[in-house]
Amino acid sequence: MTKQIRFNAFEMNCIAHQSPGLWRHPSDRSTEYKDIEYWTDLAKILENGLFDGIFIADVLGIYDVYHQSAEHALTGAVQVPVNDPLQIIPAMAAVTRHLGFGVTTSISFEHPYPFARRISTLDHLTKGRVGWNIVTSYLESGSKNLGLNTQLNHDDRYDIADEYLEVLYKLWEGSWENDAVLRDKQAGIFADHTKVHPILHEGKYFKVPGIHICEPSPQRTPVLYQAGASARGQTFASQNAECIFIAPPSKIAAKKIVQSIREKLKQEGRDPYSVKIYTLLSIVTDETDKRAQEKFKEYQSYGSYNGALTLVSGWSGVDFSQYQPHDKVEYIETNAIQSMLDAYVNADPNRIWTIEEIAHWNSVGGNGPVLVGSAQTVADELQQWAEDTDVDGFNLAYILAHQTFIDIVDFIVPELQRRGAYQTEYRQGTLREKLFEQGAYLSKNHRGSQYRKANTDRLAQAS
């Protein structure tokens, strides 16, 4: 049976997301990011291409590690300015029926109680199409602007995340019973107060005594995404995530990470294939291989060396300005994204990276590989990637907004469909139902489901 390939669009509410410098291209639309039409146009393109969803990254800080300065981030619009990712979701939901929305927010910068309400609101407004990418944040600048003297230790952030999720599960899953809402106009009773419960949470990091102030949304808990590939991050993901995003630079590195994640899931008593794993890629395609290669070379001419190293320095926590272009990249343990340097240094023993090579690599498409060619060539490579690495799908970063996604929808999607490797229609229901062919709620073997009230589990809608 042909393995099915899934697509997410990788986006951010900013200008230069994964391809610093490409905003200068005459066909790029990313400087329109402040306009509603930019996002509604994109949503319609992606739904036309039957994408699972749009995965929206975010940072609350600035990339100021490179040269210990914000200069290159600001002059090159390297993920700054950056706007709130949640506020663009309702506009995109209004012009689509099926597209999912994976939004990134950090557990480090918002208390779980108001955050629970924000996500429940979005889940209601989208009729159950919301996912949440759980991050602990890695930029020192973001922590300092929220009054912290320094960024918390990498593993300590995950300890806080464990309790943060516990609070959210209690609010989303356990506070309101499924039949608590009556909407009885004649009796004048909206909700049965005996079926709405305070969560009475008292933990090491949070104290939340009250009820969830939203009635249950279509999914209760949003589909849970996580992108931690470090050892501690994988443990957290294996306990909580339903979809995992990885961003290795090579197939060998991807295979190693996927194997590790599947093994962690087994150790946690979960089906290793109950989680969808998406890896970062970009695609440049056209009618022929030659035209695609010419297009790629043109894109490369707009790539920014300093912009790329601004991103890599911020992601890794290492100031790459202190090295010469031909210096070899070495692993340094930092308080940022620990798995990033590991993927360059340790995952592929056949490849030794220099600073210059990393800058060139990340200037077009970010940290992930770029597949270049005709629809047939790229489809061959995508299927080989899925076979060799055991990933379920691809988080596709744009190089030109929105032309990259238009090209993928026009060329790649029909070719994969002809091969029986891509969906030809959406499943009905919520995002969780579309992705997993289960009910709208967390599955019964998920950590969060233990917080449901007993009668909730008996209802048919529970998975």
C-alpha positions as a printed NumPy array, in Angstrom:
array([[  0.   ,   0.   ,   0.   ],
       [  1.332,   3.44 ,  -0.963],
       [  2.246,   5.502,   2.087],
       [  0.138,   8.636,   2.433],
       [  1.995,  11.943,   2.61 ],
       [  0.636,  14.865,   4.615],
       [  1.392,  18.59 ,   4.288],
       [  1.378,  21.475,   6.731],
       [  2.29 ,  24.993,   5.68 ],
       [  4.968,  26.509,   7.924],
       [  4.305,  30.206,   8.475],
       [  4.842,  33.052,  10.881],
       [  3.1  ,  36.399,  11.341],
       [  6.17 ,  38.301,  10.184],
       [  8.243,  39.012,   7.055],
       [ 11.426,  36.933,   6.798],
       [ 10.473,  33.625,   8.319],
       [ 12.744,  30.811,   7.056],
       [ 14.286,  32.542,   4.031],
       [ 15.975,  35.771,   5.155],
       [ 16.455,  38.168,   2.266],
       [ 13.77 ,  36.724,  -0.007],
       [ 11.286,  39.442,   0.997],
       [ 13.178,  41.625,  -1.487],
       [ 12.1  ,  39.43 ,  -4.431],
       [  9.582,  41.295,  -6.639],
       [  7.092,  38.401,  -6.492],
       [  7.189,  37.964,  -2.715],
       [  4.13 ,  39.093,  -0.722],
       [  5.434,  38.731,   2.827],
       [  5.632,  42.487,   3.452],
       [  1.802,  42.364,   3.295],
       [  1.724,  40.289,   6.508],
       [ -0.21 ,  43.071,   8.311],
       [ -3.17 ,  42.748,   5.933],
       [ -6.086,  40.377,   6.524],
       [ -6.183,  39.592,   2.8  ],
       [ -2.655,  38.191,   2.953],
       [ -3.849,  35.539,   5.404],
       [ -7.248,  34.841,   3.871],
       [ -5.665,  34.413,   0.431],
       [ -3.138,  31.996,   1.91 ],
       [ -5.821,  29.999,   3.728],
       [ -7.791,  29.509,   0.516],
       [ -4.662,  28.409,  -1.371],
       [ -3.845,  25.814,   1.278],
       [ -7.375,  24.461,   1.561],
       [ -7.498,  24.127,  -2.21 ],
       [ -4.358,  21.975,  -1.853],
       [ -5.916,  19.849,   0.929],
       [ -3.179,  20.776,   3.426],
       [ -3.764,  19.435,   6.933],
       [ -3.226,  22.892,   8.26 ],
       [ -1.134,  25.989,   8.635],
       [  1.501,  25.681,  11.359],
       [  2.272,  29.166,  12.692],
       [  5.571,  29.704,  14.479],
       [  6.137,  32.516,  16.955],
       [  8.759,  34.12 ,  19.17 ],
       [  8.324,  36.753,  21.858],
       [ 11.759,  38.261,  21.557],
       [ 14.34 ,  39.28 ,  19.005],
       [ 17.292,  37.477,  17.408],
       [ 20.125,  39.446,  18.999],
       [ 22.717,  36.692,  19.62 ],
       [ 24.583,  37.273,  16.324],
       [ 27.171,  40.024,  16.937],
       [ 25.369,  40.451,  20.294],
       [ 23.168,  42.947,  18.502],
       [ 19.708,  43.317,  16.955],
       [ 21.167,  45.14 ,  13.939],
       [ 20.924,  42.349,  11.364],
       [ 17.545,  41.164,  12.64 ],
       [ 16.083,  44.643,  12.176],
       [ 17.773,  45.636,   8.917],
       [ 16.936,  42.272,   7.341],
       [ 13.472,  41.858,   8.915],
       [ 14.611,  38.522,  10.34 ],
       [ 11.448,  37.457,  12.184],
       [ 10.986,  41.014,  13.385],
       [  8.623,  42.806,  13.328],
       [  6.41 ,  39.879,  14.363],
       [  2.709,  40.032,  15.194],
       [  0.451,  37.865,  17.355],
       [ -0.269,  34.485,  15.708],
       [ -3.669,  33.857,  17.325],
       [ -5.45 ,  36.929,  15.997],
       [ -5.186,  35.902,  12.336],
       [ -6.9  ,  32.527,  12.901],
       [-10.578,  33.644,  12.908],
       [-10.15 ,  35.484,   9.593],
       [ -8.679,  32.382,   7.938],
       [-11.304,  30.138,   9.505],
       [-14.064,  32.334,   8.068],
       [-12.963,  31.663,   4.478],
       [-12.316,  27.909,   4.885],
       [-14.205,  24.839,   6.109],
       [-11.504,  22.242,   6.732],
       [ -8.043,  23.786,   7.109],
       [ -6.48 ,  23.274,  10.53 ],
       [ -4.601,  25.935,  12.497],
       [ -1.581,  25.034,  14.608],
       [ -0.613,  28.067,  16.673],
       [  2.571,  28.502,  18.68 ],
       [  2.523,  30.037,  22.135],
       [  5.022,  29.704,  24.943],
       [  4.286,  28.259,  28.371],
       [  7.005,  30.57 ,  29.712],
       [  5.21 ,  33.834,  29.036],
       [  1.515,  33.369,  29.889],
       [ -0.318,  31.903,  32.865],
       [ -2.285,  28.759,  31.922],
       [ -5.632,  30.106,  33.184],
       [ -6.148,  32.942,  30.643],
       [ -4.412,  30.865,  27.97 ],
       [ -6.98 ,  28.074,  28.391],
       [ -9.724,  30.573,  27.614],
       [ -7.949,  31.914,  24.529],
       [ -7.61 ,  28.453,  23.017],
       [-11.156,  27.382,  23.905],
       [-12.418,  30.544,  22.222],
       [-10.491,  29.754,  19.045],
       [-11.696,  26.164,  19.081],
       [-15.291,  27.387,  19.28 ],
       [-14.836,  29.972,  16.518],
       [-13.152,  27.491,  14.159],
       [-15.589,  24.664,  14.971],
       [-12.8  ,  22.5  ,  16.315],
       [ -9.942,  23.141,  13.903],
       [ -7.323,  24.394,  16.368],
       [ -3.997,  22.835,  17.324],
       [ -1.468,  24.197,  19.799],
       [  2.302,  24.009,  19.323],
       [  3.708,  23.802,  22.85 ],
       [  7.02 ,  25.633,  23.218],
       [  9.066,  26.661,  26.234],
       [ 10.903,  29.51 ,  24.4  ],
       [ 14.612,  29.853,  23.743],
       [ 15.309,  33.58 ,  23.246],
       [ 16.965,  35.329,  26.173],
       [ 15.578,  38.649,  24.922],
       [ 12.002,  37.461,  25.375],
       [ 12.604,  36.448,  28.991],
       [ 14.248,  39.743,  29.883],
       [ 11.352,  41.783,  28.484],
       [  9.013,  39.916,  30.806],
       [ 11.05 ,  40.812,  33.859],
       [ 13.223,  37.711,  34.155],
       [ 16.914,  38.276,  34.739],
       [ 17.792,  35.384,  32.458],
       [ 16.257,  32.497,  30.572],
       [ 15.343,  29.521,  32.734],
       [ 17.429,  26.377,  32.338],
       [ 16.437,  24.233,  29.337],
       [ 15.277,  21.199,  31.36 ],
       [ 13.665,  23.334,  34.082],
       [ 11.439,  24.885,  31.415],
       [ 10.126,  21.417,  30.598],
       [  9.454,  20.724,  34.284],
       [  7.258,  23.82 ,  34.334],
       [  5.653,  22.681,  31.077],
       [  4.659,  19.37 ,  32.685],
       [  2.644,  21.174,  35.355],
       [  1.357,  23.776,  32.877],
       [ -0.187,  20.959,  30.834],
       [ -1.643,  19.381,  33.972],
       [ -3.476,  22.641,  34.746],
       [ -4.758,  22.885,  31.182],
       [ -5.952,  19.279,  31.105],
       [ -7.86 ,  19.856,  34.346],
       [ -9.493,  22.979,  32.876],
       [-10.233,  21.677,  29.389],
       [-11.069,  18.07 ,  30.217],
       [-12.324,  17.985,  33.798],
       [-13.981,  21.246,  34.775],
       [-17.212,  20.964,  32.775],
       [-19.018,  17.677,  32.323],
       [-20.319,  17.101,  28.821],
       [-23.969,  17.461,  29.813],
       [-23.429,  20.468,  32.077],
       [-24.732,  22.935,  29.478],
       [-28.532,  22.769,  29.285],
       [-29.54 ,  25.993,  27.479],
       [-33.032,  25.544,  28.911],
       [-34.794,  28.814,  28.101],
       [-38.124,  27.809,  29.664],
       [-36.603,  26.869,  33.003],
       [-34.093,  29.7  ,  32.819],
       [-31.164,  27.379,  33.412],
       [-28.164,  27.661,  31.139],
       [-25.853,  25.267,  32.971],
       [-26.249,  22.668,  35.704],
       [-23.955,  24.093,  38.362],
       [-23.471,  20.674,  39.96 ],
       [-21.693,  19.52 ,  36.813],
       [-19.203,  22.397,  36.634],
       [-16.217,  21.741,  38.883],
       [-13.376,  23.888,  40.272],
       [-10.067,  22.218,  39.514],
       [ -8.46 ,  23.007,  42.915],
       [ -4.964,  22.801,  41.504],
       [ -2.062,  23.498,  43.87 ],
       [  1.352,  22.675,  42.469],
       [  4.955,  23.756,  42.59 ],
       [  4.565,  26.452,  39.941],
       [  0.826,  27.183,  39.675],
       [ -2.187,  27.58 ,  41.943],
       [ -5.51 ,  27.519,  40.097],
       [ -8.538,  26.859,  42.314],
       [-11.448,  27.785,  40.024],
       [-13.472,  26.481,  37.104],
       [-12.703,  26.861,  33.42 ],
       [-14.707,  29.919,  32.411],
       [-15.478,  28.572,  28.923],
       [-17.984,  25.853,  28.185],
       [-16.437,  22.809,  26.479],
       [-15.257,  23.495,  22.934],
       [-15.621,  20.973,  20.071],
       [-12.268,  19.315,  20.868],
       [-11.973,  20.396,  24.515],
       [ -8.177,  20.087,  24.276],
       [ -6.728,  21.332,  20.955],
       [ -4.625,  18.965,  18.87 ],
       [ -1.247,  19.073,  20.61 ],
       [  1.902,  19.797,  18.583],
       [  5.416,  19.802,  19.975],
       [  8.815,  20.47 ,  18.435],
       [ 11.3  ,  19.426,  21.103],
       [ 13.938,  17.07 ,  19.682],
       [ 16.348,  17.147,  22.641],
       [ 16.255,  14.178,  25.034],
       [ 14.127,  16.133,  27.549],
       [ 11.974,  17.519,  24.754],
       [ 11.32 ,  14.046,  23.361],
       [ 10.25 ,  12.792,  26.778],
       [  7.795,  15.671,  27.093],
       [  6.518,  15.105,  23.551],
       [  6.075,  11.365,  24.067],
       [  3.791,  12.103,  27.031],
       [  1.752,  14.92 ,  25.495],
       [  2.115,  15.443,  21.752],
       [ -0.208,  14.18 ,  19.04 ],
       [  1.856,  15.741,  16.252],
       [  5.614,  16.355,  16.408],
       [  7.551,  18.791,  14.252],
       [ 11.247,  18.137,  13.586],
       [ 13.717,  20.259,  11.606],
       [ 16.906,  18.301,  10.826],
       [ 19.079,  19.344,   7.861],
       [ 19.444,  15.851,   6.37 ],
       [ 17.661,  12.577,   5.806],
       [ 20.119,  10.697,   8.044],
       [ 19.496,  13.124,  10.89 ],
       [ 15.728,  12.908,  10.374],
       [ 15.722,   9.114,  10.49 ],
       [ 17.686,   9.13 ,  13.742],
       [ 15.282,  11.576,  15.397],
       [ 12.167,   9.732,  14.183],
       [ 13.473,   6.406,  15.488],
       [ 14.195,   7.989,  18.867],
       [ 10.717,   9.544,  19.078],
       [  8.951,   6.29 ,  18.155],
       [ 10.966,   4.461,  20.818],
       [ 10.103,   7.095,  23.445],
       [  6.422,   6.677,  22.631],
       [  6.658,   2.932,  23.19 ],
       [  8.373,   3.519,  26.522],
       [  5.456,   5.718,  27.565],
       [  2.975,   2.975,  26.671],
       [  1.694,   4.723,  23.56 ],
       [  1.38 ,   3.342,  20.05 ],
       [  4.517,   4.676,  18.283],
       [  2.372,   5.478,  15.232],
       [ -0.375,   7.237,  17.18 ],
       [  1.618,  10.463,  16.692],
       [  2.106,  12.212,  13.339],
       [  5.7  ,  13.345,  12.743],
       [  6.261,  16.2  ,  10.279],
       [  9.73 ,  17.244,   9.128],
       [ 10.759,  20.636,   7.771],
       [ 11.262,  20.942,   4.012],
       [ 10.995,  23.557,   1.28 ],
       [ 10.105,  22.907,  -2.342],
       [ 11.024,  24.752,  -5.527],
       [  9.145,  23.327,  -8.494],
       [  8.079,  24.113, -12.029],
       [  7.069,  22.347, -15.237],
       [ 10.555,  20.899, -15.798],
       [ 13.657,  20.181, -13.739],
       [ 15.556,  22.839, -15.688],
       [ 13.027,  25.561, -14.979],
       [ 12.902,  24.604, -11.301],
       [ 16.702,  24.741, -11.029],
       [ 16.763,  28.155, -12.703],
       [ 14.106,  29.378, -10.274],
       [ 16.124,  28.055,  -7.323],
       [ 19.3  ,  29.8  ,  -8.474],
       [ 17.369,  33.046,  -8.758],
       [ 16.036,  32.6  ,  -5.209],
       [ 19.532,  31.928,  -3.894],
       [ 20.71 ,  35.258,  -5.289],
       [ 18.375,  36.986,  -2.809],
       [ 19.474,  34.96 ,   0.227],
       [ 21.122,  36.829,   3.093],
       [ 24.323,  35.493,   4.7  ],
       [ 23.98 ,  37.723,   7.766],
       [ 20.255,  37.043,   7.97 ],
       [ 20.854,  33.292,   7.968],
       [ 23.469,  33.487,  10.717],
       [ 21.167,  35.781,  12.691],
       [ 18.59 ,  32.988,  12.683],
       [ 21.048,  30.181,  13.381],
       [ 22.676,  32.114,  16.229],
       [ 19.281,  32.79 ,  17.788],
       [ 18.09 ,  29.2  ,  17.401],
       [ 21.278,  27.66 ,  18.756],
       [ 22.275,  30.302,  21.32 ],
       [ 25.772,  30.496,  19.761],
       [ 27.095,  33.768,  18.336],
       [ 28.461,  32.641,  14.96 ],
       [ 30.038,  36.024,  14.296],
       [ 32.994,  34.975,  16.476],
       [ 34.033,  32.314,  13.928],
       [ 35.564,  32.441,  10.476],
       [ 33.485,  31.262,   7.482],
       [ 35.579,  28.112,   6.977],
       [ 35.599,  27.085,  10.658],
       [ 33.943,  23.755,  11.376],
       [ 30.72 ,  23.746,  13.357],
       [ 31.11 ,  22.18 ,  16.797],
       [ 28.537,  21.124,  19.353],
       [ 28.167,  23.544,  22.252],
       [ 25.517,  22.929,  24.908],
       [ 23.409,  26.049,  25.328],
       [ 20.128,  27.088,  26.883],
       [ 18.443,  27.419,  23.477],
       [ 17.468,  24.722,  20.934],
       [ 19.892,  21.984,  21.909],
       [ 18.882,  19.58 ,  19.142],
       [ 19.833,  22.004,  16.38 ],
       [ 23.625,  21.869,  16.676],
       [ 23.402,  18.173,  17.474],
       [ 21.727,  17.589,  14.092],
       [ 24.621,  19.322,  12.315],
       [ 27.477,  17.841,  14.316],
       [ 26.482,  14.378,  15.512],
       [ 23.554,  13.038,  13.496],
       [ 25.32 ,  12.542,  10.15 ],
       [ 28.877,  11.198,  10.484],
       [ 29.434,  11.622,   6.74 ],
       [ 28.968,  15.386,   6.757],
       [ 31.169,  18.065,   8.317],
       [ 29.613,  21.529,   8.224],
       [ 31.416,  24.862,   8.137],
       [ 29.965,  28.19 ,   9.258],
       [ 29.756,  29.338,   5.646],
       [ 27.893,  26.198,   4.605],
       [ 25.362,  26.6  ,   7.403],
       [ 24.78 ,  30.228,   6.392],
       [ 24.287,  29.274,   2.747],
       [ 22.009,  26.38 ,   3.729],
       [ 19.777,  28.473,   5.982],
       [ 19.471,  31.459,   3.671],
       [ 16.812,  29.727,   1.529],
       [ 14.321,  27.492,   3.29 ],
       [ 15.749,  27.674,   6.794],
       [ 17.204,  24.663,   8.537],
       [ 15.451,  22.069,   6.397],
       [ 16.446,  20.689,   2.988],
       [ 15.149,  22.213,  -0.241],
       [ 13.807,  19.831,  -2.883],
       [ 14.173,  21.241,  -6.392],
       [ 12.684,  19.857,  -9.584],
       [  9.611,  19.047, -11.615],
       [  6.522,  17.562,  -9.993],
       [  7.717,  14.066, -10.871],
       [ 11.213,  14.646,  -9.438],
       [  9.985,  16.221,  -6.212],
       [  7.254,  13.608,  -5.705],
       [  9.879,  10.878,  -6.081],
       [ 12.017,  12.56 ,  -3.416],
       [  9.109,  13.123,  -1.034],
       [  8.108,   9.484,  -1.238],
       [ 11.712,   8.419,  -0.712],
       [ 11.991,  10.698,   2.315],
       [  8.818,   9.216,   3.797],
       [ 10.085,   5.684,   3.146],
       [ 13.647,   6.218,   4.406],
       [ 12.913,   8.317,   7.494],
       [  9.467,   7.025,   8.565],
       [  8.014,  10.542,   8.798],
       [  4.286,  10.986,   8.274],
       [  4.427,  14.3  ,   6.49 ],
       [  6.182,  17.58 ,   5.839],
       [  6.064,  21.04 ,   7.351],
       [  6.625,  23.051,   4.193],
       [  8.339,  26.409,   4.616],
       [  7.739,  29.004,   1.954],
       [ 10.571,  30.661,   0.072],
       [  8.369,  33.178,  -1.718],
       [  5.031,  34.171,  -0.207],
       [  2.601,  32.954,  -1.56 ],
       [  4.154,  31.641,  -4.749],
       [  5.821,  28.662,  -3.071],
       [  2.477,  27.29 ,  -1.916],
       [  0.757,  28.063,  -5.21 ],
       [  3.441,  26.036,  -6.999],
       [  3.079,  23.129,  -4.574],
       [ -0.705,  23.079,  -4.992],
       [ -0.501,  23.37 ,  -8.795],
       [  2.343,  20.896,  -9.404],
       [  3.113,  18.624,  -6.444],
       [ -0.319,  17.862,  -4.984],
       [ -1.838,  16.571,  -8.265],
       [  1.226,  14.398,  -8.913],
       [  1.055,  12.83 ,  -5.445],
       [ -2.688,  12.289,  -5.864],
       [ -2.1  ,  10.491,  -9.176],
       [  0.228,   8.155,  -7.294],
       [ -2.319,   7.511,  -4.549],
       [  0.017,   9.137,  -2.021],
       [ -2.052,  12.191,  -1.037],
       [ -5.623,  12.721,   0.088],
       [ -8.194,  13.695,  -2.547],
       [-10.733,  15.074,  -0.096],
       [-10.928,  16.12 ,   3.52 ],
       [-12.488,  13.946,   6.198],
       [-15.377,  15.55 ,   8.019],
       [-15.19 ,  16.769,  11.592],
       [-12.661,  18.48 ,  13.805],
       [ -8.928,  18.683,  13.179],
       [ -8.354,  15.693,  15.471],
       [-10.968,  13.647,  13.592],
       [ -9.388,  14.564,  10.262],
       [ -5.887,  13.614,  11.339],
       [ -6.522,  10.467,  13.339],
       [ -9.89 ,   8.995,  12.298],
       [-11.027,   9.014,  15.924],
       [-13.411,  11.091,  18.   ],
       [-13.048,  14.803,  18.58 ],
       [-11.493,  14.381,  22.022],
       [ -8.098,  13.169,  23.188],
       [ -7.766,   9.387,  22.888],
       [ -8.283,   7.375,  26.072],
       [ -4.613,   6.412,  26.323],
       [ -3.461,  10.034,  26.277],
       [ -2.193,  11.613,  29.484],
       [ -4.806,  14.361,  29.352],
       [ -7.82 ,  12.039,  29.202],
       [ -7.316,  10.914,  32.812],
       [ -8.636,  14.293,  33.959],
       [-12.1  ,  13.771,  32.488],
       [-15.036,  13.23 ,  34.777],
       [-16.372,   9.683,  34.731],
       [-19.548,  10.456,  32.806],
       [-17.55 ,  12.23 ,  30.088],
       [-15.768,   8.994,  29.213],
       [-19.059,   7.202,  28.71 ],
       [-20.211,   9.527,  25.979],
       [-19.841,   8.4  ,  22.403],
       [-17.968,  11.53 ,  21.425],
       [-15.085,  10.602,  23.722],
       [-12.416,   8.628,  21.885]])
